[in-house]
Amino acid sequence: METLAIGLLGFFTAGYFALAGADLGLGMLLPLLGRDRADRDRIAAALAPYFLGSEVWLVAAAGVFIGCFPELEGELFTELLPVLVLLLAGWIVRDAGLWWRVHGGRVPDVMICAGSWTVVAAWGWALAELLGGAGGLALATVAGVALLFAAHGLGYGALRLTGEPYRRARQLAGGPGRGQTFALTGAVLAALPLLAGAGLPLRENAAAGPVLGLLVPALTAFVPVLLAAQVWLWRATARTGPREGAARTTAFFF
């Protein structure tokens, strides 16, 4: 059961980084790709259907960690408390910007961009801590993670945007190879938390057998449902123009 619990934690965490890396990366680049309201509507329409679905993976990963490795969770969360506060603050700001932008104005778009950068910086900081980086190495890790998220967002934008934002994203993502770029950055993002967490004493800090016997089968049964929902969401949404994008974003939030 310990091995299955570790596998579930790695699966959900890797899935979150690969999927949320797309919408966070695109949010980071909102001012670069969206020069006017119509452009930003297109970008918001590409973000809106996915950000809540991506966060489900993080909630699932947190559930596995808290339920299956409670002692280690307490120690690690205490050690990384400043990072978690920064992460939560960025998460709230980014999501609030997405919910509020249907009311118009530039402030929600600023919140989306600033919140995305904050969340990504917090993840870079957390990975640096887990990898044992300090000083200049930690700063380099944060910068590298930010660049990777941005590159993943560009690849995602080149696949899902239209109009001028699509042309800008496609050019920056490498033209015809944008699909390969998105797949590569997604694979690297998925591998990062696995690499950073490889040194954690998970097996030694697993919960008691009866707890794992209850949680692991329930979480395992959740996996195909989550995968099916993610596939359906990707296939059900498509590129949109500015008017359709504004309409879709409004319909999604209301």
Phi, psi and omega per residue, in radians:
M1 nan -0.611 3.128
E2 -1.052 -0.718 -3.136
T3 -1.126 -0.729 3.117
L4 -1.134 -0.689 3.124
A5 -1.109 -0.747 3.101
I6 -1.113 -0.726 3.118
G7 -1.098 -0.716 3.110
L8 -1.135 -0.723 3.116
L9 -1.070 -0.786 3.119
G10 -1.141 -0.692 -3.123
F11 -1.117 -0.849 -3.112
F12 -1.179 -0.671 -3.134
T13 -1.193 -0.792 3.109
A14 -1.090 -0.723 3.116
G15 -1.085 -0.699 3.116
Y16 -1.093 -0.816 -3.100
F17 -1.110 -0.718 -3.129
A18 -1.191 -0.653 -3.075
L19 -1.510 -0.865 3.136
A20 -1.204 -0.430 3.078
G21 -1.045 -0.498 3.134
A22 -1.229 -0.906 -3.087
D23 -1.310 -0.563 3.066
L24 -1.185 -0.750 3.128
G25 -1.104 -0.682 3.113
L26 -1.206 -0.648 3.082
G27 -1.124 -0.627 3.081
M28 -1.045 -0.581 -3.026
L29 -1.716 0.208 -3.081
L30 -0.940 -0.799 3.137
P31 -1.200 -0.505 -3.118
L32 -1.308 -0.720 -3.080
L33 -1.589 -0.454 -3.099
G34 -1.917 1.730 -3.078
R35 -1.517 -0.372 3.124
D36 -2.461 3.129 -3.061
R37 -1.054 -0.727 -3.125
A38 -1.098 -0.742 3.116
D39 -1.098 -0.757 -3.114
R40 -1.207 -0.508 3.031
D41 -1.104 -0.713 3.107
R42 -1.062 -0.764 -3.109
I43 -1.177 -0.763 3.110
A44 -1.083 -0.638 3.107
A45 -1.148 -0.543 3.090
A46 -1.324 -0.483 -3.125
L47 -1.474 -0.700 -2.931
A48 -0.951 -0.776 -3.086
P49 -1.257 -0.215 -2.930
Y50 -1.941 -0.468 -2.931
F51 -1.166 -0.646 3.104
L52 -1.216 -0.669 3.097
G53 -1.103 -0.675 3.113
S54 -1.136 -0.667 -3.101
E55 -1.205 -0.397 3.068
V56 -1.053 -0.644 3.117
W57 -1.119 -0.673 3.113
L58 -1.185 -0.720 3.101
V59 -1.087 -0.712 3.111
A60 -1.116 -0.752 3.114
A61 -1.090 -0.754 3.116
A62 -1.111 -0.673 3.107
G63 -1.091 -0.743 3.094
V64 -1.104 -0.795 -3.089
F65 -1.121 -0.815 -3.107
I66 -1.214 -0.728 -3.077
G67 -1.353 -0.661 -3.030
C68 -1.696 -0.338 -3.124
F69 -2.377 1.041 -2.981
P70 -1.103 -0.702 -3.113
E71 -1.179 -0.783 3.130
L72 -1.153 -0.645 3.102
E73 -1.039 -0.764 3.128
G74 -1.090 -0.774 -3.138
E75 -1.151 -0.805 -3.058
L76 -1.225 -0.735 -3.138
F77 -1.150 -0.606 3.074
T78 -1.163 -0.744 -3.138
E79 -1.145 -0.630 -3.084
L80 -1.774 0.392 -3.068
L81 -0.973 -0.806 3.113
P82 -1.046 -0.642 3.117
V83 -1.156 -0.737 -3.111
L84 -1.164 -0.637 3.093
V85 -1.111 -0.783 3.113
L86 -1.098 -0.745 3.134
L87 -1.072 -0.823 -3.123
L88 -1.121 -0.701 3.129
A89 -1.087 -0.809 3.116
G90 -1.118 -0.689 3.127
W91 -1.056 -0.827 -3.129
I92 -1.105 -0.793 -3.111
V93 -1.105 -0.812 -3.122
R94 -1.075 -0.845 -3.098
D95 -1.172 -0.665 3.100
A96 -1.092 -0.691 3.097
G97 -1.071 -0.697 3.122
L98 -1.173 -0.673 3.134
W99 -1.251 -0.612 -3.024
W100 -1.540 -0.263 -2.992
R101 -1.175 -0.323 3.098
V102 -1.126 -0.291 3.126
H103 -1.486 -0.044 3.089
G104 1.580 3.083 3.126
G105 1.573 2.876 -3.115
R106 -1.556 -0.357 -3.051
V107 -1.024 -0.812 3.126
P108 -1.038 -0.633 3.120
D109 -1.171 -0.652 3.057
V110 -1.111 -0.698 3.119
M111 -1.112 -0.714 3.122
I112 -1.058 -0.830 -3.108
C113 -1.171 -0.873 -3.106
A114 -1.118 -0.732 3.122
G115 -1.122 -0.684 3.116
S116 -1.111 -0.798 3.103
W117 -1.069 -0.680 -3.127
T118 -1.158 -0.782 3.114
V119 -1.072 -0.787 -3.125
V120 -1.133 -0.728 3.102
A121 -1.088 -0.682 3.122
A122 -1.126 -0.727 3.100
W123 -1.137 -0.688 3.082
G124 -1.076 -0.724 3.103
W125 -1.101 -0.801 3.136
A126 -1.070 -0.760 3.128
L127 -1.131 -0.673 3.100
A128 -1.084 -0.724 3.121
E129 -1.116 -0.768 -3.125
L130 -1.176 -0.555 3.134
L131 -1.470 -0.049 3.102
G132 1.401 0.316 3.138
G133 -1.339 2.640 3.115
A134 -2.580 2.662 3.072
G135 1.072 -2.210 -3.103
G136 -1.103 -0.600 3.132
L137 -1.153 -0.682 3.109
A138 -1.130 -0.743 3.115
L139 -1.115 -0.687 3.106
A140 -1.128 -0.643 3.113
T141 -1.139 -0.780 3.118
V142 -1.067 -0.792 3.141
A143 -1.111 -0.743 3.134
G144 -1.127 -0.716 3.112
V145 -1.126 -0.718 3.119
A146 -1.079 -0.757 3.115
L147 -1.112 -0.663 -3.139
L148 -1.168 -0.762 3.084
F149 -1.068 -0.759 3.140
A150 -1.086 -0.745 3.121
A151 -1.112 -0.676 3.119
H152 -1.168 -0.698 3.081
G153 -1.090 -0.668 3.091
L154 -1.101 -0.793 3.118
G155 -1.079 -0.697 3.099
Y156 -1.138 -0.761 3.117
G157 -1.092 -0.653 3.125
A158 -1.181 -0.344 3.114
L159 -1.632 -0.482 -2.954
R160 -2.072 -0.214 -3.104
L161 -1.577 2.988 3.036
T162 -2.370 3.031 3.041
G163 1.137 -2.621 -3.100
E164 -1.089 -0.743 3.089
P165 -1.005 -0.678 3.097
Y166 -1.108 -0.778 -3.131
R167 -1.119 -0.702 3.119
R168 -1.164 -0.781 3.137
A169 -1.123 -0.724 -3.133
R170 -1.101 -0.736 -3.136
Q171 -1.120 -0.768 -3.106
L172 -1.289 -0.489 -3.111
A173 -1.455 -0.108 3.066
G174 1.893 0.422 3.020
G175 1.111 -2.245 -3.032
P176 -1.062 -0.405 -3.095
G177 -1.548 0.337 -3.032
R178 -1.086 -0.632 3.126
G179 -1.121 -0.720 3.100
Q180 -1.163 -0.653 3.097
T181 -1.082 -0.787 3.141
F182 -1.097 -0.749 3.130
A183 -1.133 -0.717 -3.117
L184 -1.167 -0.845 -3.141
T185 -1.130 -0.606 3.089
G186 -1.117 -0.727 3.124
A187 -1.133 -0.722 3.124
V188 -1.154 -0.758 3.113
L189 -1.069 -0.707 3.119
A190 -1.134 -0.588 -3.107
A191 -1.338 -0.464 -3.058
L192 -0.997 -0.920 -3.134
P193 -1.147 -0.521 3.098
L194 -1.162 -0.726 3.098
L195 -1.143 -0.781 -3.103
A196 -1.167 -0.589 -3.103
G197 -1.584 -0.001 -3.089
A198 -1.099 -0.501 -3.109
G199 -1.532 -0.030 -3.130
L200 -1.292 2.436 3.138
P201 -1.394 1.167 -3.051
L202 -1.208 -0.844 -3.072
R203 -1.075 -0.667 -3.113
E204 -1.241 -0.351 -3.077
N205 -1.989 0.335 3.133
A206 -1.196 2.669 3.117
A207 -1.185 2.988 -3.125
A208 -1.126 2.759 -3.088
G209 -0.916 -0.824 -3.136
P210 -1.076 -0.617 3.126
V211 -1.168 -0.824 3.116
L212 -1.111 -0.643 -3.139
G213 -1.121 -0.430 3.098
L214 -1.555 -0.785 -3.025
L215 -1.342 -0.775 -3.013
V216 -1.085 -0.830 3.094
P217 -1.070 -0.679 -3.140
A218 -1.127 -0.746 3.141
L219 -1.227 -0.612 3.103
T220 -1.131 -0.680 3.110
A221 -1.153 -0.408 -3.136
F222 -1.334 -0.391 -3.046
V223 -1.037 -0.942 -3.124
P224 -1.087 -0.558 3.106
V225 -1.139 -0.781 -3.139
L226 -1.136 -0.736 3.118
L227 -1.127 -0.756 3.136
A228 -1.105 -0.717 3.120
A229 -1.127 -0.676 -3.133
Q230 -1.183 -0.726 3.101
V231 -1.121 -0.780 3.127
W232 -1.063 -0.751 -3.117
L233 -1.087 -0.754 -3.133
W234 -1.124 -0.717 -3.089
R235 -1.367 -0.470 -3.075
A236 -1.392 -0.359 -3.132
T237 -1.779 2.673 -3.092
A238 -2.514 3.031 3.091
R239 -1.112 2.604 -3.131
T240 -2.363 2.680 3.003
G241 -1.446 -3.133 -3.067
P242 -1.101 -0.769 -3.132
R243 -1.196 -0.797 3.130
E244 -1.125 -0.635 3.135
G245 -1.122 -0.769 3.108
A246 -1.110 -0.740 3.135
A247 -1.112 -0.758 -3.128
R248 -1.126 -0.761 -3.130
T249 -1.077 -0.778 3.136
T250 -1.092 -0.781 -3.133
A251 -1.116 -0.637 -3.114
F252 -1.127 -0.772 -3.052
F253 -1.481 -0.306 3.141
F254 -2.195 nan nan
